[in-house]
């Protein structure tokens, strides 16, 4: 875990970036029949990567809980789903690190979704998501350690983490039929039809 945090903090592009703040400004697209029942964020023992500012578990729970609630309480579908988030590791870039390194802040979480009525998990194994801070003119050269407070770093990472959880959920809707969606599963009959059409062409 620590090695992964170090590598990701120094290398952009290996983790989910995106800009969750800008995404919240877009018109809301329904997520099937999804309506948030409750969201629970825990941080039992988050691993702090080297060269990171300190952040205690309660601070991470508060930052993530705020952004998960803000993002998912917008959905008003017909069925309740619950979301569980575990904060597992982080790097909060700090001032005083050589500019040539320009370390990036990183957050590693795990996510699980439950069908509230059935009381069952939609994913048997928690989905691990690694998030980098959004790159902007303010942080691209100097890094967020020199330009942002710890609280701002945590807020930005939490915004992007909640955004990546939503993107994962939308992917599962398309691939596995979550939230009343139709899973994109190709049957043997579909394969045969496709092969026949290709041969005929």
TIKOLTI-273277 format. One record per residue (C-alpha): x, y, z; residue in one letter. Coordinates in steps of 0.2 Angstrom, whole numbers, plus 5000, padded with zeros to 4 digits. Each point is the difference from the previous one (the first is absolute). Layout:
BEGIN
px_py_pz_type
X_Y_Z_A
...
END
This chain:
BEGIN
px_py_pz_type
5000_5000_5000_X
5014_5012_5005_X
5010_4997_4984_X
4984_5003_4989_X
4997_5016_5009_X
5017_5006_4997_X
5000_4996_4981_X
4983_5007_4997_X
5005_5016_5009_X
5014_5003_4988_X
4992_4994_4984_X
4985_5008_4993_X
4988_4989_4989_X
5001_4983_5009_X
4984_5003_5010_X
4983_5007_4998_X
5001_5019_4998_X
4986_5010_4993_X
4992_5015_5007_X
4986_4996_5012_X
4996_5018_5004_X
4997_5005_4981_X
4989_4984_4998_X
4988_5006_5014_X
4997_5015_4990_X
4993_4990_4985_X
4981_4995_4999_X
4996_4985_5010_X
4998_4984_4990_X
4990_4987_5009_X
5009_4984_5006_X
4986_4987_4997_X
4988_4998_5014_X
5014_5005_5013_X
4995_5010_5015_X
5012_5002_5015_X
4994_4991_5015_X
5016_5004_5011_X
5018_5001_4997_X
5013_4995_5013_X
5018_5005_5000_X
5013_4992_5011_X
5019_5002_5002_X
5005_4987_5012_X
5019_5000_4996_X
5005_5011_4985_X
5018_4998_4995_X
5009_5016_4998_X
5013_5000_4986_X
5017_5008_5002_X
5002_5019_4998_X
4982_5002_5005_X
4992_5012_5011_X
4991_4992_5015_X
4981_4998_5000_X
4990_4990_5013_X
4987_4988_4996_X
4986_5012_5006_X
5005_5013_4988_X
5000_4988_4985_X
4983_4993_5006_X
4993_5018_5001_X
5007_5005_4983_X
4994_4985_4990_X
4983_4999_5009_X
4996_5018_4994_X
5005_4997_4982_X
4991_4983_4999_X
4984_5007_5007_X
5001_5015_4989_X
5002_4990_4984_X
4988_4985_5003_X
4986_5009_5009_X
4996_5008_4984_X
4993_4984_4993_X
4982_4997_5003_X
4996_4983_4991_X
4987_4988_5006_X
5011_4988_5010_X
5012_5002_5015_X
5018_4995_4999_X
5013_5003_5013_X
5019_5004_4998_X
5014_4995_5011_X
5017_5009_4998_X
5016_4995_5009_X
5015_5012_4999_X
5016_4989_4999_X
5014_5011_4996_X
5006_5017_4995_X
5014_5012_4996_X
4997_5019_5003_X
5014_5009_4992_X
5009_5012_5011_X
5010_5016_4998_X
5019_4998_5001_X
5001_4986_4987_X
5012_5004_4985_X
4990_5008_4986_X
5008_4988_4988_X
4990_4986_5008_X
4984_5009_5000_X
4991_4986_5010_X
4982_4998_4998_X
4987_4997_5013_X
4992_4982_4999_X
4985_4991_5009_X
4996_4982_5000_X
4983_4994_5004_X
4989_4985_4999_X
4982_5000_4995_X
4985_4989_5003_X
4982_5002_4995_X
4985_4991_5008_X
4982_4997_4994_X
4991_5007_5015_X
4984_4990_4998_X
5009_4983_4997_X
5013_5004_5013_X
5013_4993_4988_X
5016_5007_4992_X
5001_5003_4982_X
5019_4997_4999_X
5006_4986_5010_X
5018_5007_5001_X
5002_5019_5004_X
5006_5010_4985_X
5017_5008_5003_X
5001_5018_4993_X
5016_5010_4999_X
4998_5019_4998_X
5012_5014_4995_X
4997_5018_5003_X
4993_5009_4986_X
5013_5009_4990_X
4997_5018_4997_X
5011_5016_4997_X
5003_5002_5018_X
5007_4983_5004_X
5007_4994_4983_X
5017_5007_5003_X
5003_5003_5019_X
4988_4986_5006_X
4986_5002_5013_X
5012_4999_5015_X
5006_5018_4996_X
4984_5007_4994_X
4986_4992_5011_X
4996_4997_5018_X
4998_4983_5007_X
4981_5002_5001_X
4999_5006_4982_X
5010_4985_4994_X
4989_4988_5010_X
4984_5009_4993_X
5006_4998_4982_X
5005_4982_5002_X
4984_4996_5008_X
4990_5009_4986_X
5009_4990_4987_X
4999_4984_5009_X
4981_5001_5001_X
5000_5004_4982_X
5010_4984_4996_X
4988_4990_5010_X
4986_5007_4990_X
5009_4996_4984_X
5003_4982_5006_X
4982_4998_5004_X
4995_5006_4983_X
5012_4988_4992_X
4992_4986_5010_X
4983_5005_4995_X
5005_4998_4982_X
5010_4984_5002_X
4990_4991_5014_X
4983_5008_5000_X
5001_5009_5016_X
4986_5012_5005_X
4988_4992_4988_X
5011_5002_4985_X
5002_4987_4986_X
5016_4991_5001_X
5010_5001_4984_X
5002_4981_4999_X
5003_4992_4983_X
4991_4983_4999_X
5005_4985_4989_X
4986_5005_4988_X
5006_5018_4999_X
5018_4993_4996_X
4993_4989_4986_X
4990_5013_4992_X
5015_5012_5001_X
5012_4987_4992_X
4987_4996_4986_X
4998_5018_4996_X
5019_5002_4999_X
5002_4985_4989_X
4986_5006_4989_X
5008_5017_4998_X
END
